[in-house]
Amino acid sequence: MRRACRDPAYIQAASRHSFTPYLCQAEKKRKSVGMKVETHLRMATGDGVNSYASNSRLPMKALLKTGPIRQKAIQELYSSCLLHGTSTLVIADLGCSSGPNALFVVSEVMSTLRAYIGKGTAEDQRHAAVEVQFFLNDLPGNDFNLVFQSLESVATEDMAAAPPCYVAGLPGSYYTRLFPCQSVHLFHSSFSLMFRSKVPDDLSNGTHRNEDNIYIGRSTPPSVVQMFQEQFRKDFKLFLTLRHKELVSGGRMILTFLGRKGEEMLLHGDVDSMFELLSLALNILVKKGRVKKEKLNSFNLPYYAPSISEVKALIKEDLFSIEQIELFESNWDPHDDSDSDVTLDCIRSGQNIANNSIRAVMEPLIIEHFGEAILDELFMEFSSIVAKHLEKLKAKYSVIVVSLKKAIL
């Protein structure tokens, strides 16, 4: 990763003095908003072989794909700050996780500004007095220690033409208020907003059952599908309302998340079918007596991957205008960069998907609910099931990116 910030003292001071106070403020709000999800939903921590830090190539591919959208927004927001005499450009990355991707946007923003400011006149450069404040947000269980240990690697490059930058951690759910009113210029979120604030109530309390499934599968009752959809609608509407309050007039949001290619559930490559395959692997362990049937039936993911039409339907024109919305595809195997519709080595790709992608995301939730003893066996079964799935046709995730602009007041 390129080193981005001009003076490491800036970000070191910010990380020391900003992290703990924000944690304390966020804790006060957490009593009634999905405590279990906020406690246990996180990526696999550390930098070991199964950690998210070592297995986040798929989200990085999405970051690279959406770079031009961010760069355009950053340039426009920086120019607006100069025009209106604003001294600080505030950017928040929601669901930042840990590992190399966590600081990618910081590095990209500073590189973009360095190039943008460098194109101006000498007088423009002398008056480029806008500083940049970054907030890295995720749930408290995120490996913030690893994030802040990585800051020095992006802090020492000579950035003579770029403004000073400061980086602070902000633990808390983005389904709560995180910032003062009209204080943020750009919200960014990548590969995070498909996670819900909680499992639908009637599933978590046992009123309805999603037997043999952990998400939406072919045997999922229509009523349960509707529960997942309704939870998405509630969460996404709340998210948009909260961010609208926190954005400055004309502020931007760039959101990238896994979705569905069409309105139909369980298309071959969508994430719905991925979790159905993981459900099949868990059912194999049930038949082997390694997992209790009741344990499987009580496990549901706080998740929903929407279609573009579902996303559009929730964006109110009086709050945001849609600058851009599109869907692109990304191979399930994060190490497969080809455009071919054929998987050359299904066994190898199955292993990559199971152990270098899904395990890094699912491991903490699996351990919390089923225990650690089944992990290796579960993902071995899952790898085999995915390999057979790829023999039919290469599977590709559907990824939605939407760029929004707050209505100018």
C-alpha positions in Angstrom: 0.0 0.0 0.0 1.2 3.5 -0.8 2.1 5.7 2.2 -0.3 8.6 2.2 -0.2 11.1 5.0 2.4 13.8 5.3 3.3 13.6 9.0 2.9 10.5 11.1 2.5 12.7 14.2 -0.9 13.8 12.8 -2.5 10.4 12.8 -0.7 9.1 15.8 -2.1 11.9 17.9 -5.6 11.4 16.4 -5.5 7.6 17.1 -4.4 8.1 20.7 -6.9 10.8 21.6 -9.9 10.1 19.5 -10.4 6.4 19.9 -11.5 5.9 23.5 -13.9 8.9 23.8 -15.9 7.8 20.8 -16.1 4.2 22.1 -17.6 5.5 25.4 -20.2 7.7 23.6 -21.2 4.8 21.3 -21.6 2.3 24.2 -24.4 4.5 25.7 -26.5 3.9 22.6 -26.1 0.2 22.3 -28.4 -1.2 24.9 -31.4 -1.7 22.5 -29.9 -2.2 19.1 -29.0 -5.8 18.4 -26.5 -6.4 21.1 -25.7 -9.9 19.9 -25.0 -8.8 16.4 -22.9 -5.9 17.5 -20.9 -8.1 19.8 -20.2 -11.1 17.5 -20.5 -9.8 13.9 -16.9 -9.1 12.9 -14.3 -10.4 10.4 -11.7 -13.0 11.6 -9.2 -10.9 13.5 -5.4 -10.8 13.4 -3.2 -11.4 10.4 -3.0 -15.3 10.4 -3.7 -17.6 7.6 -7.5 -17.6 8.1 -7.8 -13.9 9.1 -9.7 -11.3 7.1 -6.5 -9.3 6.8 -4.9 -12.2 4.9 -8.1 -13.0 2.8 -9.6 -9.7 1.6 -8.8 -9.8 -2.0 -12.4 -9.9 -3.1 -13.3 -6.5 -1.4 -10.0 -5.1 -2.7 -11.1 -5.9 -6.3 -14.3 -3.9 -5.7 -12.3 -1.0 -4.3 -10.2 -0.9 -7.4 -13.3 -1.1 -9.6 -15.1 1.8 -7.9 -12.0 4.0 -7.6 -13.0 6.5 -10.4 -16.3 7.2 -8.6 -14.6 8.1 -5.4 -11.8 10.1 -7.0 -14.4 12.3 -8.8 -16.3 12.9 -5.6 -13.2 13.7 -3.6 -12.0 16.3 -6.2 -15.5 18.0 -6.2 -15.8 18.0 -2.5 -12.3 19.5 -2.0 -13.0 22.2 -4.5 -16.3 23.0 -2.7 -14.4 23.3 0.6 -12.0 25.8 -0.9 -14.9 27.7 -2.5 -16.8 28.0 0.8 -13.8 28.6 3.0 -14.2 25.3 4.8 -11.1 24.4 6.8 -11.6 20.6 7.1 -12.8 17.9 4.7 -14.3 15.1 6.8 -14.5 11.6 5.4 -15.9 8.5 7.1 -15.3 4.9 6.0 -18.2 2.8 7.5 -17.5 -0.9 8.1 -13.8 -0.4 7.5 -12.8 -3.8 8.9 -9.0 -4.5 9.2 -6.1 -5.5 7.1 -4.7 -3.8 4.0 -8.2 -2.7 2.7 -8.9 -0.7 5.9 -6.5 2.1 5.0 -6.8 1.9 1.2 -9.3 4.7 1.0 -7.1 6.9 3.2 -4.2 6.4 0.8 -6.4 6.8 -2.3 -7.9 10.1 -1.0 -4.5 11.6 -0.2 -3.0 10.5 -3.5 -6.0 11.9 -5.4 -5.7 15.2 -3.6 -1.9 15.4 -4.2 -2.4 14.9 -7.9 -5.4 17.3 -8.0 -3.7 20.1 -6.1 -0.5 19.6 -8.1 -2.4 20.5 -11.3 -3.3 24.0 -9.9 -1.5 27.2 -10.1 1.2 28.2 -7.6 -1.3 30.5 -6.0 -3.9 27.7 -5.8 -1.3 25.5 -4.0 -0.4 28.2 -1.5 -4.1 28.6 -0.6 -4.8 24.9 -0.4 -5.3 25.1 3.3 -8.0 22.4 3.7 -7.1 19.6 6.1 -8.5 16.1 5.9 -10.1 14.2 8.8 -10.7 10.5 8.4 -12.9 8.4 10.6 -12.6 4.6 10.4 -15.8 3.0 11.7 -16.8 -0.5 12.5 -18.4 -2.5 15.3 -16.4 -2.7 18.6 -15.3 -6.3 17.9 -13.4 -5.1 14.8 -9.6 -5.5 15.0 -8.9 -1.8 15.5 -5.5 -2.7 17.0 -4.3 -4.1 13.7 -5.7 -1.1 11.8 -3.8 1.4 14.0 -0.6 -0.7 13.9 -0.8 -0.3 10.1 -1.1 3.5 10.2 2.7 4.1 10.2 3.0 2.3 6.9 0.8 5.0 5.2 2.0 8.0 7.2 5.6 8.9 6.1 5.6 9.4 2.3 6.6 12.9 1.3 3.3 14.6 0.6 4.4 18.2 0.0 1.6 19.0 -2.3 -1.2 17.3 -0.2 -3.0 18.7 2.8 -2.4 17.3 6.3 -4.6 14.4 7.3 -5.7 13.0 10.6 -7.1 9.5 11.2 -9.3 8.4 14.1 -11.2 5.2 15.0 -14.9 5.3 15.6 -16.4 2.1 17.0 -20.1 1.8 16.8 -23.0 0.6 14.6 -23.8 2.6 11.5 -27.5 1.9 12.3 -27.1 4.5 15.1 -26.1 8.2 15.0 -22.3 8.5 14.7 -21.6 12.2 14.0 -23.0 15.7 14.8 -25.4 17.1 12.3 -24.0 18.4 9.0 -20.4 17.5 9.9 -19.4 14.9 7.2 -18.6 15.6 3.6 -18.2 12.0 2.3 -19.4 8.7 3.6 -17.8 5.6 2.1 -18.8 2.0 2.7 -17.5 -1.1 0.8 -18.7 -4.7 1.3 -20.5 -4.0 4.5 -24.1 -2.8 4.0 -25.4 -6.2 3.2 -25.1 -7.0 6.9 -28.3 -6.2 8.9 -28.6 -4.6 12.3 -30.1 -7.9 13.6 -31.7 -11.2 12.6 -35.5 -10.6 12.0 -37.2 -10.8 15.4 -39.6 -13.6 14.6 -36.6 -15.8 13.5 -34.3 -14.9 16.5 -37.1 -15.6 19.0 -38.2 -18.8 17.4 -41.7 -17.7 16.4 -40.9 -18.8 12.8 -38.3 -21.4 11.6 -36.0 -21.4 8.6 -35.3 -25.1 8.9 -32.1 -26.4 7.4 -31.1 -22.9 6.2 -28.9 -20.2 7.6 -30.2 -17.6 5.1 -32.6 -17.7 2.1 -32.6 -21.2 0.6 -34.9 -23.1 -1.8 -36.8 -24.5 1.2 -37.1 -21.2 3.0 -40.8 -20.3 3.6 -42.0 -17.2 1.7 -43.0 -15.6 5.0 -39.3 -15.9 6.2 -38.1 -14.4 2.9 -40.4 -11.5 3.6 -38.9 -11.1 7.0 -35.4 -10.8 5.6 -36.7 -8.3 3.0 -38.5 -6.2 5.6 -35.4 -6.1 7.9 -33.4 -4.8 4.9 -36.0 -2.1 4.2 -36.0 -0.9 7.8 -32.3 -0.9 8.1 -31.5 0.8 4.8 -34.1 3.5 5.4 -32.7 4.1 8.9 -29.2 4.2 7.5 -30.1 6.8 4.8 -32.0 9.0 7.3 -29.1 9.0 9.8 -26.5 9.8 7.2 -28.6 12.5 5.7 -28.6 14.3 9.1 -24.8 13.9 9.4 -23.9 15.0 5.9 -23.2 18.6 5.0 -25.4 20.2 2.3 -24.2 18.7 -1.0 -22.3 15.9 0.8 -21.8 12.5 -0.9 -22.2 8.9 -0.1 -20.5 6.1 -2.1 -21.8 2.6 -1.1 -20.7 -0.7 -2.5 -22.2 -4.0 -1.3 -23.2 -7.5 -2.5 -26.6 -7.7 -4.1 -28.7 -9.7 -6.5 -28.6 -9.6 -10.3 -32.4 -9.8 -10.6 -35.5 -9.9 -8.6 -35.4 -13.7 -8.4 -33.7 -15.3 -5.4 -31.0 -18.0 -5.7 -29.6 -17.3 -9.1 -26.4 -19.4 -9.8 -23.8 -16.9 -8.8 -25.5 -14.6 -6.3 -24.6 -14.6 -2.6 -27.9 -16.3 -1.8 -26.7 -19.5 -3.4 -23.4 -19.2 -1.7 -25.0 -19.3 1.7 -27.3 -22.1 0.6 -24.2 -24.2 -0.1 -22.9 -23.4 3.4 -26.2 -24.6 4.8 -25.7 -27.8 2.9 -22.3 -28.3 4.5 -23.8 -27.7 8.0 -26.5 -30.2 7.2 -23.8 -32.8 6.4 -22.3 -32.2 9.9 -25.8 -32.7 11.3 -26.1 -36.1 9.6 -22.7 -37.0 11.0 -23.8 -36.1 14.5 -21.2 -33.3 14.7 -23.9 -30.5 14.9 -27.2 -30.7 16.6 -30.2 -30.1 14.4 -31.6 -27.6 16.8 -28.4 -25.6 16.7 -28.6 -25.4 12.9 -32.3 -24.4 12.9 -31.6 -21.6 15.4 -28.8 -20.1 13.3 -29.8 -17.3 10.9 -27.5 -14.7 9.3 -28.1 -11.0 9.9 -27.9 -10.4 6.1 -29.7 -9.5 3.0 -28.5 -8.9 -0.5 -30.9 -6.6 -2.4 -31.6 -6.0 -6.1 -31.0 -2.6 -7.6 -34.7 -2.0 -7.8 -35.0 -2.6 -4.1 -32.3 -0.1 -3.4 -33.7 2.5 -5.7 -37.2 2.2 -4.1 -35.8 3.3 -0.7 -33.9 6.4 -1.8 -36.0 9.4 -1.3 -35.5 12.2 -3.8 -36.0 14.9 -1.2 -33.0 13.4 0.8 -30.6 12.3 -2.0 -30.2 12.4 -5.7 -28.7 9.3 -7.3 -25.5 10.4 -9.1 -24.8 6.8 -10.3 -26.0 3.3 -9.6 -24.8 0.2 -11.4 -24.1 -3.5 -10.9 -21.0 -5.3 -11.8 -19.9 -8.9 -11.3 -16.9 -10.4 -9.5 -15.8 -14.1 -9.6 -16.5 -16.1 -6.4 -12.9 -17.2 -6.4 -11.0 -14.0 -5.4 -7.9 -15.3 -7.1 -9.6 -15.8 -10.5 -9.3 -12.6 -12.5 -10.4 -14.0 -15.8 -13.5 -13.1 -17.7 -14.2 -16.7 -18.8 -17.4 -18.5 -17.9 -15.5 -21.7 -17.2 -13.7 -22.5 -14.0 -10.4 -24.2 -15.0 -9.7 -25.8 -11.6 -12.9 -26.3 -9.7 -11.2 -28.0 -6.7 -8.7 -25.3 -6.3 -11.3 -22.5 -6.7 -13.5 -24.3 -4.2 -10.7 -24.2 -1.7 -10.0 -20.5 -2.4 -13.6 -19.6 -1.9 -14.1 -21.7 1.3 -10.8 -21.0 3.0 -9.6 -17.7 1.6 -12.9 -15.8 1.4 -16.0 -17.1 3.2 -14.2 -18.5 6.3 -12.6 -15.1 7.0 -16.1 -13.6 7.2 -18.0 -16.4 8.8 -15.6 -17.8 11.3 -16.4 -15.6 14.3 -20.2 -16.2 13.9 -19.7 -20.0 13.5 -17.5 -20.2 16.6 -19.9 -18.2 18.7 -22.9 -20.4 17.7 -21.5 -23.9 17.0 -18.1 -23.8 18.7 -14.6 -23.9 17.2 -14.2 -27.7 17.0 -16.2 -28.0 13.7 -14.4 -25.2 11.7 -11.9 -27.2 9.7 -14.4 -30.0 8.9 -17.1 -27.6 8.0 -15.0 -25.7 5.5 -13.6 -28.9 4.1 -17.2 -30.0 3.3 -18.1 -26.6 2.0 -15.0 -26.5 -0.3 -16.1 -29.8 -1.9 -19.7 -28.6 -2.3 -18.6 -25.3 -3.9 -16.2 -27.2 -6.3 -19.2 -29.3 -7.6 -21.3 -26.1 -7.9 -18.6 -24.5 -10.1 -18.6 -27.5 -12.5 -22.0 -26.4 -13.7 -21.0 -22.8 -14.5 -18.5 -20.3 -13.1 -20.2 -18.4 -10.2 -20.0 -14.6 -10.0 -21.2 -12.3 -7.2 -23.4 -9.4 -8.1 -22.0 -6.1 -6.7 -24.0 -2.9 -6.4 -22.4 0.5 -6.3 -24.4 3.6 -5.7 -23.2 7.2 -5.5 -25.6 9.6 -3.7 -25.6 13.4 -3.2 -27.4 15.1 -0.4 -29.9 17.7 -1.6 -28.5 21.2 -1.4 -30.3 23.1 1.2 
